[in-house]
Structures are given as structure tokens and as C-alpha cells.
Amino acid sequence: MAEPVNRLRVFVASPGDTEEERDCLTSVVDEINRGTAAEMGLVLELVRWETHVRPGIGSDAQDVINQQLPEVDIVIGMFWKRLGTPTPRAESGTAEELEAAIERWRAQGDIEVLIYFNQSAYTLNGSETDQLQRLLAFRSKLESDGLLVWNYDGARDFEAKVRGHLTSAVRDWTNRTPRRADRRGSPPSPKRRPPSSPDVVQRQIEVTREGDVQTLVSELRTELLEQGFSGAAAARAATVLLELLANVREHSVSKVASVQVEVRTAAILCAVVEVAHKGAEFDLKAAIRKGWRDYQNGDREHGLMKVFRLASHLRLTAESSSSDEVGIECFVYDPPTLASGVLDGRDGVTPVYLEFDLPKRWRLGTEIHVGRALEATLLYGLVKPAPRLLDLYFGELSVPPDGYLAIEFVGSVLPSEIDPLEISGDVAEIYPQPRSRNAMEAALEVQFHDHFQSRRVVMHAHETGFIPTGLLQDWANRWDVPFFTDPDQLRDYLNSAEA
């Protein structure tokens, strides 16, 4: 049985001149969810009025927001040169939200309050002078009331600082006061396992000894199958380990690698694979982009490029900043299928699923893609251009000319999990031009342009939130293709199309 996961809600309170900082919190929360929070058996949900509030009636707009926002656990406040619009109860809506959080902390001690002030240079116009004066007075009041606030210099510096502070807050969560445990239930114990645990594999291996490498890879696959992983997921993890060891063999002076694999079987099956060796840190993103270029020019898929496709959340690791050892860590997930089942086993219907869960993932045929790897690769393939990369990811999706491409959004969505990767440049002229600026949507439009043009595409939102349902409907409207939220209506449509 899957272990329970506690959800921590992180609320963002800020005036309108900190939009860039608000946006970067999405990636920070995603990163913590994939790492520290997952280890602690926790999930962070980013709460913003834009995503958690609907139109309503109250004494004023802030009162409507106050009525609808859920109870939260962490509040992050950011300011630059504005305090915001006053409300009948406080200096501004943001001030009201922060003062309520501070009052709750004083009464119950069961909330974190993190407040930041941007020190970047700016030029004031006449209307902003009063805002700045009110903001400085508010900051002075906070500090006189005993709050430690934090300065930062621009959005990038804010992202770095809030990542560290939020990670620290998550790590400290299990040490909270008993009142928090009474309110939300006792948090689960951290998932970190000692090196002696049977669910952690640690090995030193000489990468030039092919027999030893193959034995280790085979042992990993067997271990994952015994732990309940599917054959496809076990094969992905084994291939990832094999490619990481080959990368050490081909590109490192050292031929000895340290291998560590942690198997997590809590809320979701996951294998964390890390391979380290003696050597200097390098540019991981540049190495992956080189793999993309080489593949487009006719090379085979291998090495870090292949790991990037098969795994998730690839990153460099090191024991310390002065360490002469560098490692690569990645996650291989085996998440449950959330699909409605309407599209299963239908001749002439090729399904694509976007499953909103932790983690969010795309299912293309038998392949599962978690995190940014899929979207980043497709974005590169669209802009450079690199059509072989599109073929690599969509190769299993063989849609006959008279068949249908079916796209289904499904799952219990967190607003912070939507966040599609947008196309930052022009799509190359060699392609039919897409109508979407979302990298994944645009790539599907390019790859299956004839089916979009002939309206042989259907879209289905199944048991998911109103935000992804609206996004999918907007996409369907761009192409005037059928859109459904009722499985029976979709089934009837497909039955009539097949008749």
C-alpha cells in the first residue's frame, strides 16, 4: 500500500511589481517537490489567488480572496517599490495577508512566514512616491514587531535565496510544535535510508570491465522487478545506469565509478540513480545539447542525451565545492496509469496522455516522460531545427492517415504542476507552422499536422481541474477539433467515427 503524503500549501503574497519573482516560485516548488519534499514524504502546493480563487461577492475584492483561499502552511511575501492597494482592513491586500499570517503564528505557532524586499535599482514616477513611503513604513513596522526580513537583488537572487530558505523549512517540518501535528496529522518520517539499507545499492566498479558492468545492470533490473516496478521502468533504469557508466568510460580519465541506487516505494515507485567519478565539473546542459546536434547529424542516440530522455531531473552532484569528484544523479519513475480507459485497445486511435499528478508526466506509447526533458528537447527540435529529435520522441505514435490522434488530460492537478514550456524563438520554416506556443503542443501539431488539418484529432479532459480543462479546450478551439469532458460522449463519437 502506498504511504500517505502530507501536503504543505505555500501561499504567495505580493504586489503587482514582483511578477517575475512570483513566476520563478513555480520552478522552485517543482524542484523541491522532486527532491527534499519527496524524501520527507511531503508535497508542496503553490497557492496563488490567480489559480485558487474564482469570481465572488464580498465587501471588497480582498475579502472575496480571503473567503476562498485554503488554509496554508507557509507564506512568502515579496516587495520591491510598491505596497499595493489599501483595503478597509489594512494598508494593502498583501499587507493584510501577511498580517493575518503573523497573527496566526503568534496564536498557534503553526505557520512559516518568509518576507523579502528587492533592493534592485529603480526609477520612480510621481504616483509611485507615495507607494514607496508606505512600503518603507510597513517594513519598519514589521522589523519593530520582531520579524527578520530578507533583502535580495533581482529575481535571480530571490530564486536562489528562497530555494534555500524553503528547502530548510521543509527539512524542519517534522520538528514542528505538537499543535501542527494535531491539526494536520503527524507528518511521516523522513524517507532517507542509511547506506546499509537493502533498498540502497552502493558499489565501486571499474567501467572497463564489461562483465562487471553487465552484472551490475542485470542486478539492478532484477531488484527493481522484485520491488514491484514494471518491466518497462526496470529496463529504463537499467539503461540509464548502463549509459552513465559508458559516459565515465568514454569521457573520464578515471575508469572507476561510484554507483549508488536508492529505491523508493512510498507514494510512487522511483529509482534514484547516481554515478560519480574523479574529475572536474562540466556543463551538463551543453553536453546534452551536443548530443542533440550529433543525433540530428546522423549519430546514434547514446550517453547523456539518452539518459536525459529516459530519466528525469538530471543534475550534477559533488561532495563539496572543492571536491575532485563529480557525479550525475537522475530519477526513474514508474507511476500508475491515470487514463480514463476510453481510448484503450481501439483500432485507428492513437492516444497521448498528459497525467497531472506528482510527478506530472506525458505518456507517448509505452514511454513515460517526467519533468522538463521532453519539452526542452522538443523546443530545441522545433527551433534549430532538428526533426530527427521529434521522430525519436513520437516514433511510437504511428497514426494511420484515416485514424485519429487522441489527446487526454487526466489527473488531480496542482496549479504549480501545469506550467508548460513556451517557445522562446521562431519555429523553423521547414515545418508547417503550429498554432500553439506551448512546446509540446506545437511539436504535436508539427508532427501530426495533416491530422490536425483534417480534424482527425480528438481531445478529452478526464477528472482533472478546471485550469487544465480550459487549456485543453482552448487548444481544441484553435483547430476546431472535437473536445469532450464526458467519457460516454467521447466513446459514442469514436464508435460513430469507426462505423
C-alpha positions as CSV (number, residue, x, y, z in Angstrom):
1,M,0.0,0.0,0.0
2,A,1.3,3.5,-0.9
3,E,2.4,5.6,2.1
4,P,0.4,8.8,2.8
5,V,1.9,12.0,1.6
6,N,1.3,15.3,3.6
7,R,0.6,18.3,1.5
8,L,2.0,21.7,2.5
9,R,0.4,24.7,1.0
10,V,2.8,27.6,0.1
11,F,1.0,30.9,-0.4
12,V,2.5,33.8,-2.3
13,A,1.6,37.4,-1.2
14,S,3.0,40.3,-3.2
15,P,2.0,43.5,-5.1
16,G,2.0,43.6,-8.8
17,D,5.6,44.7,-9.4
18,T,7.0,41.4,-8.3
19,E,5.6,39.3,-11.1
20,E,8.9,37.8,-12.1
21,E,9.6,36.6,-8.6
22,R,6.1,35.0,-8.4
23,D,6.7,33.2,-11.6
24,C,10.1,31.7,-10.6
25,L,8.5,30.2,-7.5
26,T,6.8,27.6,-9.7
27,S,10.1,26.1,-10.7
28,V,11.5,26.3,-7.1
29,V,8.5,24.5,-5.7
30,D,8.7,21.8,-8.5
31,E,12.4,21.3,-7.7
32,I,11.8,20.9,-4.0
33,N,8.9,18.5,-4.7
34,R,11.2,16.3,-6.7
35,G,14.0,16.3,-4.1
36,T,13.8,17.3,-0.4
37,A,10.0,17.2,-0.1
38,A,9.8,13.7,-1.7
39,E,12.4,12.4,0.8
40,M,10.3,13.8,3.7
41,G,7.1,12.3,2.4
42,L,5.7,15.8,1.7
43,V,4.2,17.6,-1.3
44,L,4.3,21.4,-1.7
45,E,1.3,23.1,-3.4
46,L,1.8,26.6,-4.6
47,V,-1.2,28.7,-3.7
48,R,-1.9,32.0,-5.6
49,W,-5.1,33.9,-5.8
50,E,-4.8,33.7,-9.6
51,T,-5.1,29.9,-9.5
52,H,-7.2,29.3,-6.3
53,V,-9.8,32.0,-6.4
54,R,-13.0,32.3,-8.6
55,P,-15.2,35.4,-9.0
56,G,-17.4,36.0,-6.0
57,I,-19.1,38.6,-3.8
58,G,-17.7,40.3,-0.6
59,S,-17.3,43.7,1.0
60,D,-14.3,44.2,-1.4
61,A,-12.1,42.2,-3.7
62,Q,-9.6,41.2,-1.0
63,D,-12.5,40.0,1.1
64,V,-13.5,37.6,-1.7
65,I,-9.9,36.3,-1.9
66,N,-9.8,35.9,1.9
67,Q,-13.0,33.8,1.9
68,Q,-11.8,31.4,-0.8
69,L,-8.1,30.8,-0.1
70,P,-7.4,27.5,1.7
71,E,-5.6,27.3,5.0
72,V,-1.9,27.4,4.2
73,D,1.3,26.4,6.0
74,I,4.0,28.7,4.5
75,V,3.5,32.3,3.4
76,I,6.1,34.0,1.2
77,G,5.9,37.8,0.8
78,M,7.9,39.9,-1.7
79,F,8.1,43.6,-2.2
80,W,10.0,46.0,-4.5
81,K,8.8,49.6,-4.7
82,R,5.1,49.2,-4.1
83,L,3.0,48.2,-1.1
84,G,-0.2,47.8,-3.1
85,T,-3.8,49.0,-2.9
86,P,-5.3,49.7,0.5
87,T,-8.2,47.6,1.8
88,P,-10.8,48.6,4.5
89,R,-8.8,46.5,7.0
90,A,-5.1,47.1,6.1
91,E,-2.5,49.1,4.3
92,S,-2.9,46.8,1.2
93,G,-4.1,43.4,0.3
94,T,-0.6,42.0,0.6
95,A,-0.2,43.6,4.0
96,E,-3.5,42.2,5.1
97,E,-2.5,38.7,4.0
98,L,0.9,38.9,5.8
99,E,-0.6,40.4,9.0
100,A,-3.1,37.6,9.2
101,A,-0.3,35.0,8.8
102,I,1.8,36.7,11.5
103,E,-1.2,36.8,13.9
104,R,-1.8,33.1,13.3
105,W,1.9,32.4,14.1
106,R,1.6,34.3,17.4
107,A,-1.6,32.5,18.3
108,Q,-0.8,28.9,17.1
109,G,2.9,28.8,16.0
110,D,1.9,26.5,13.1
111,I,2.9,28.6,10.1
112,E,6.1,29.8,8.4
113,V,6.3,33.5,7.3
114,L,9.1,34.4,4.9
115,I,9.3,38.1,3.8
116,Y,11.7,39.5,1.2
117,F,12.5,43.0,-0.1
118,N,14.0,43.6,-3.5
119,Q,17.0,46.0,-3.4
120,S,17.3,46.4,-7.2
121,A,17.6,50.0,-8.5
122,Y,14.5,51.6,-10.0
123,T,13.2,54.9,-11.2
124,L,10.0,56.3,-9.5
125,N,7.3,58.1,-11.3
126,G,5.1,60.6,-9.4
127,S,2.4,58.1,-8.5
128,E,4.9,55.7,-7.0
129,T,6.4,58.0,-4.4
130,D,3.5,57.5,-2.0
131,Q,3.7,53.7,-2.6
132,L,7.4,53.7,-1.6
133,Q,6.8,55.8,1.5
134,R,4.1,53.4,2.6
135,L,6.2,50.4,1.9
136,L,9.1,51.7,3.9
137,A,6.8,52.4,6.8
138,F,5.4,48.9,6.6
139,R,8.9,47.4,6.6
140,S,9.8,49.4,9.6
141,K,6.7,48.2,11.4
142,L,7.5,44.5,10.6
143,E,11.0,44.9,11.9
144,S,9.9,46.7,15.1
145,D,7.5,43.8,15.7
146,G,10.4,41.3,15.8
147,L,10.3,40.0,12.2
148,L,13.6,39.2,10.4
149,V,13.1,40.1,6.8
150,W,15.5,39.4,3.9
151,N,16.9,41.5,1.1
152,Y,17.6,40.3,-2.4
153,D,18.9,41.8,-5.6
154,G,16.6,41.0,-8.5
155,A,14.6,37.9,-9.4
156,R,17.6,35.6,-9.9
157,D,19.0,36.3,-6.5
158,F,15.5,35.9,-5.0
159,E,15.2,32.5,-6.6
160,A,18.5,31.3,-5.1
161,K,17.6,32.6,-1.6
162,V,14.1,31.4,-1.4
163,R,15.1,28.0,-2.7
164,G,17.5,27.6,0.3
165,H,15.0,29.0,2.8
166,L,12.1,26.9,1.6
167,T,14.2,23.8,1.5
168,S,15.2,24.5,5.1
169,A,11.6,24.9,6.1
170,V,10.6,21.6,4.5
171,R,13.5,19.8,6.2
172,D,12.5,21.2,9.5
173,W,8.8,20.4,9.1
174,T,8.8,17.2,11.2
175,N,10.1,19.1,14.2
176,R,7.2,21.4,14.4
177,T,5.1,22.0,17.5
178,P,2.5,19.4,18.6
179,R,-0.2,21.8,17.7
180,R,0.7,21.4,14.0
181,A,0.6,17.6,14.3
182,D,-2.8,17.8,16.0
183,R,-4.2,20.0,13.1
184,R,-2.8,18.1,10.1
185,G,-1.9,14.7,11.5
186,S,1.6,13.6,12.4
187,P,4.0,14.1,9.4
188,P,5.6,10.9,8.1
189,S,9.2,10.1,9.0
190,P,11.9,11.2,6.5
191,K,12.5,8.8,3.7
192,R,16.2,8.9,3.9
193,R,17.7,5.4,4.3
194,P,21.1,4.6,5.8
195,P,23.7,3.1,3.4
196,S,23.2,-0.3,5.0
197,S,19.5,-0.5,3.9
198,P,18.7,-3.2,1.4
199,D,16.9,-0.5,-0.7
200,V,20.2,1.3,-1.3
201,V,22.8,-0.1,-3.6
202,Q,26.4,1.2,-3.3
203,R,29.2,-0.1,-5.5
204,Q,32.6,0.8,-6.7
205,I,33.0,-0.6,-10.3
206,E,35.8,-0.5,-12.9
207,V,33.9,0.7,-16.0
208,T,36.2,-1.0,-18.5
209,R,35.3,-4.5,-17.1
210,E,32.4,-5.2,-19.3
211,G,31.3,-8.3,-17.5
212,D,31.1,-6.5,-14.1
213,V,29.1,-3.7,-15.7
214,Q,26.6,-6.0,-17.3
215,T,26.3,-8.0,-14.0
216,L,25.6,-4.8,-12.0
217,V,23.0,-3.6,-14.6
218,S,21.3,-7.0,-14.5
219,E,21.2,-7.0,-10.7
220,L,19.6,-3.6,-10.7
221,R,16.9,-4.7,-13.1
222,T,16.1,-7.8,-11.0
223,E,16.0,-5.7,-7.8
224,L,13.5,-3.3,-9.3
225,L,11.3,-6.1,-10.6
226,E,11.3,-7.6,-7.2
227,Q,10.3,-4.3,-5.7
228,G,7.2,-4.1,-7.9
229,F,8.5,-2.0,-10.8
230,S,7.1,-2.7,-14.2
231,G,9.3,-4.3,-16.8
232,A,9.4,-1.1,-18.8
233,A,10.5,1.0,-15.8
234,A,13.1,-1.5,-14.8
235,A,14.5,-1.6,-18.3
236,R,14.7,2.3,-18.4
237,A,16.6,2.4,-15.1
238,A,19.0,-0.4,-16.2
239,T,19.6,1.5,-19.5
240,V,20.2,4.8,-17.6
241,L,22.8,3.1,-15.4
242,L,24.5,1.5,-18.4
243,E,24.7,4.8,-20.3
244,L,26.1,6.7,-17.2
245,L,28.8,4.1,-16.8
246,A,29.6,4.2,-20.5
247,N,29.9,8.0,-20.2
248,V,32.5,7.6,-17.5
249,R,34.4,5.1,-19.6
250,E,34.4,7.3,-22.7
251,H,34.9,10.8,-21.2
252,S,36.8,10.4,-17.9
253,V,40.4,9.8,-17.1
254,S,39.2,7.8,-14.1
255,K,37.9,4.4,-15.0
256,V,36.4,3.7,-11.6
257,A,32.9,4.8,-10.8
258,S,30.9,5.0,-7.6
259,V,27.4,3.8,-8.1
260,Q,24.5,4.5,-5.7
261,V,20.9,3.5,-6.4
262,E,18.1,4.3,-4.0
263,V,14.8,2.5,-4.5
264,R,11.8,4.4,-3.2
265,T,8.5,2.6,-2.9
266,A,6.4,5.2,-0.9
267,A,3.7,7.2,-2.7
268,I,5.2,6.4,-6.1
269,L,7.8,3.9,-7.3
270,C,11.1,5.7,-8.1
271,A,14.7,4.7,-8.5
272,V,17.3,7.4,-7.8
273,V,20.5,6.5,-9.8
274,E,23.8,8.3,-9.2
275,V,27.1,7.6,-10.8
276,A,30.2,9.6,-9.7
277,H,33.9,9.5,-10.6
278,K,37.0,11.5,-10.2
279,G,37.0,14.5,-12.4
280,A,36.2,18.2,-12.9
281,E,32.7,19.5,-13.1
282,F,31.4,20.2,-16.6
283,D,28.5,21.8,-18.4
284,L,25.8,19.2,-18.3
285,K,23.3,21.2,-20.5
286,A,26.0,21.8,-23.1
287,A,26.8,18.1,-23.2
288,I,23.2,17.2,-23.8
289,R,22.8,19.9,-26.5
290,K,25.9,18.4,-28.2
291,G,24.2,15.1,-28.2
292,W,21.1,16.6,-29.8
293,R,23.2,18.1,-32.6
294,D,25.2,14.9,-33.2
295,Y,21.9,12.9,-33.3
296,Q,20.4,15.3,-35.8
297,N,23.6,15.0,-37.9
298,G,23.2,11.2,-38.1
299,D,24.8,9.9,-34.9
300,R,23.1,7.2,-32.8
301,E,21.3,8.1,-29.5
302,H,23.6,7.4,-26.6
303,G,25.2,8.8,-23.5
304,L,23.8,11.7,-21.6
305,M,21.3,12.5,-24.3
306,K,19.8,9.1,-23.9
307,V,19.8,9.4,-20.1
308,F,18.1,12.8,-20.5
309,R,15.3,11.1,-22.5
310,L,14.8,8.0,-20.3
311,A,15.2,9.6,-16.8
312,S,14.1,12.7,-15.1
313,H,15.6,15.6,-13.2
314,L,19.1,15.1,-14.4
315,R,21.7,17.1,-12.3
316,L,25.3,17.3,-11.4
317,T,26.3,16.4,-7.9
318,A,29.5,16.9,-5.9
319,E,30.6,16.2,-2.3
320,S,31.6,19.8,-1.9
321,S,32.6,22.8,-3.9
322,S,36.3,21.8,-3.5
323,S,35.7,18.1,-4.3
324,D,37.5,16.5,-7.2
325,E,34.6,14.1,-7.7
326,V,31.7,14.8,-9.9
327,G,28.5,12.8,-10.3
328,I,25.3,12.7,-12.2
329,E,22.0,11.9,-10.4
330,C,18.7,11.2,-12.0
331,F,15.3,9.8,-11.2
332,V,13.5,7.0,-12.9
333,Y,9.7,6.8,-12.1
334,D,7.2,4.1,-12.5
335,P,3.9,6.0,-11.9
336,P,0.5,4.4,-12.1
337,T,-1.6,5.0,-15.2
338,L,-4.4,7.5,-14.7
339,A,-6.1,7.3,-18.1
340,S,-9.9,7.0,-18.4
341,G,-9.6,3.8,-20.4
342,V,-11.9,5.0,-23.2
343,L,-9.0,5.1,-25.6
344,D,-7.6,1.7,-24.7
345,G,-7.5,-1.0,-27.4
346,R,-9.2,1.0,-30.1
347,D,-8.1,0.3,-33.7
348,G,-7.3,3.5,-35.5
349,V,-7.0,5.6,-32.3
350,T,-3.5,6.6,-31.1
351,P,-3.6,8.1,-27.6
352,V,-1.4,10.7,-26.0
353,Y,-1.8,11.3,-22.2
354,L,-0.8,14.2,-20.0
355,E,-1.3,13.0,-16.5
356,F,-1.4,15.6,-13.8
357,D,0.0,14.1,-10.6
358,L,3.2,14.0,-8.7
359,P,5.2,14.0,-10.8
360,K,3.4,15.3,-13.9
361,R,4.1,13.2,-16.9
362,W,3.4,12.7,-20.6
363,R,2.7,9.1,-21.9
364,L,3.7,8.6,-25.5
365,G,3.1,5.0,-26.4
366,T,5.0,2.9,-23.8
367,E,7.3,5.8,-22.9
368,I,6.8,8.0,-19.9
369,H,8.4,11.4,-19.8
370,V,8.6,13.3,-16.5
371,G,9.8,16.8,-15.9
372,R,11.2,19.2,-18.5
373,A,13.3,16.8,-20.5
374,L,10.6,16.1,-23.2
375,E,9.6,19.7,-23.6
376,A,13.2,21.0,-23.7
377,T,14.2,18.5,-26.3
378,L,11.1,19.3,-28.5
379,L,11.7,23.0,-28.2
380,Y,15.2,22.5,-29.4
381,G,14.0,20.3,-32.3
382,L,11.4,22.9,-33.3
383,V,13.7,26.0,-33.3
384,K,17.1,24.7,-34.6
385,P,15.5,22.7,-36.5
386,A,16.1,19.0,-35.6
387,P,13.3,16.9,-37.0
388,R,15.1,13.6,-36.0
389,L,14.5,14.5,-32.4
390,L,10.8,14.9,-33.0
391,D,10.8,11.5,-34.7
392,L,12.7,10.0,-31.7
393,Y,10.0,11.0,-29.2
394,F,7.0,10.5,-31.4
395,G,8.2,7.4,-33.2
396,E,5.8,5.0,-31.3
397,L,2.8,7.2,-32.2
398,S,2.0,5.8,-35.6
399,V,-1.3,7.3,-36.6
400,P,-2.7,6.0,-39.9
401,P,-4.0,8.6,-42.4
402,D,-7.6,7.6,-41.7
403,G,-7.0,7.2,-37.9
404,Y,-7.3,9.6,-35.0
405,L,-4.8,11.2,-32.7
406,A,-6.5,11.3,-29.2
407,I,-5.1,13.6,-26.6
408,E,-6.3,13.2,-23.0
409,F,-5.6,15.4,-20.0
410,V,-6.2,13.5,-16.7
411,G,-5.4,13.6,-13.0
412,S,-5.7,15.6,-9.9
413,V,-3.9,18.8,-10.8
414,L,-1.8,21.1,-8.7
415,P,-1.7,24.6,-10.2
416,S,2.1,24.6,-9.8
417,E,2.3,21.4,-12.0
418,I,0.7,23.0,-15.1
419,D,3.5,25.4,-16.2
420,P,4.1,24.4,-19.9
421,L,7.3,25.3,-21.5
422,E,6.8,28.2,-24.0
423,I,8.6,28.5,-27.3
424,S,11.1,31.3,-26.9
425,G,12.0,31.7,-30.6
426,D,10.6,31.2,-34.1
427,V,9.7,27.7,-35.2
428,A,11.9,26.8,-38.1
429,E,10.5,27.3,-41.6
430,I,10.9,23.7,-42.6
431,Y,7.9,22.8,-40.5
432,P,4.2,23.6,-41.0
433,Q,3.7,26.5,-38.6
434,P,1.9,25.5,-35.3
435,R,-0.9,27.5,-33.8
436,S,0.3,26.9,-30.2
437,R,3.3,28.5,-28.4
438,N,3.4,25.6,-26.0
439,A,6.5,23.5,-26.9
440,M,4.7,20.1,-26.5
441,E,1.5,21.2,-28.2
442,A,3.4,22.8,-31.1
443,A,5.5,19.7,-31.6
444,L,2.4,17.5,-31.8
445,E,0.9,20.0,-34.3
446,V,4.0,19.8,-36.4
447,Q,4.4,16.1,-36.3
448,F,0.7,15.3,-36.9
449,H,-0.1,18.4,-39.0
450,D,-2.2,16.5,-41.5
451,H,-4.4,15.1,-38.8
452,F,-5.0,18.5,-37.2
453,Q,-5.8,20.0,-40.6
454,S,-8.3,17.2,-41.4
455,R,-9.8,17.4,-37.9
456,R,-8.8,13.8,-37.2
457,V,-7.8,14.8,-33.6
458,V,-10.0,14.4,-30.5
459,M,-9.3,15.9,-27.1
460,H,-10.6,14.7,-23.7
461,A,-10.4,16.2,-20.3
462,H,-11.0,13.4,-17.7
463,E,-11.3,14.0,-14.0
464,T,-8.9,17.0,-13.9
465,G,-9.2,20.6,-12.7
466,F,-10.8,23.4,-14.4
467,I,-7.5,25.1,-15.4
468,P,-6.1,22.2,-17.5
469,T,-9.7,21.5,-18.8
470,G,-9.8,25.1,-20.0
471,L,-6.3,24.9,-21.5
472,L,-7.2,21.8,-23.5
473,Q,-10.5,23.3,-24.7
474,D,-8.6,26.4,-25.9
475,W,-6.2,24.2,-27.8
476,A,-9.1,22.3,-29.4
477,N,-10.8,25.5,-30.4
478,R,-7.6,26.7,-32.2
479,W,-8.0,23.8,-34.6
480,D,-11.8,23.3,-34.3
481,V,-11.4,19.7,-33.3
482,P,-13.8,17.7,-31.1
483,F,-13.4,18.3,-27.3
484,F,-15.1,16.2,-24.6
485,T,-15.3,16.1,-20.8
486,D,-17.8,13.2,-20.7
487,P,-16.2,9.7,-21.3
488,D,-19.5,8.4,-22.7
489,Q,-19.8,11.2,-25.3
490,L,-16.2,10.5,-26.4
491,R,-16.9,6.8,-26.6
492,D,-20.1,7.5,-28.7
493,Y,-18.1,9.8,-31.0
494,L,-15.4,7.3,-31.6
495,N,-17.9,4.5,-32.2
496,S,-19.7,6.5,-34.8
497,A,-16.3,7.5,-36.4
498,E,-15.3,3.9,-36.6
499,A,-18.7,2.7,-38.1
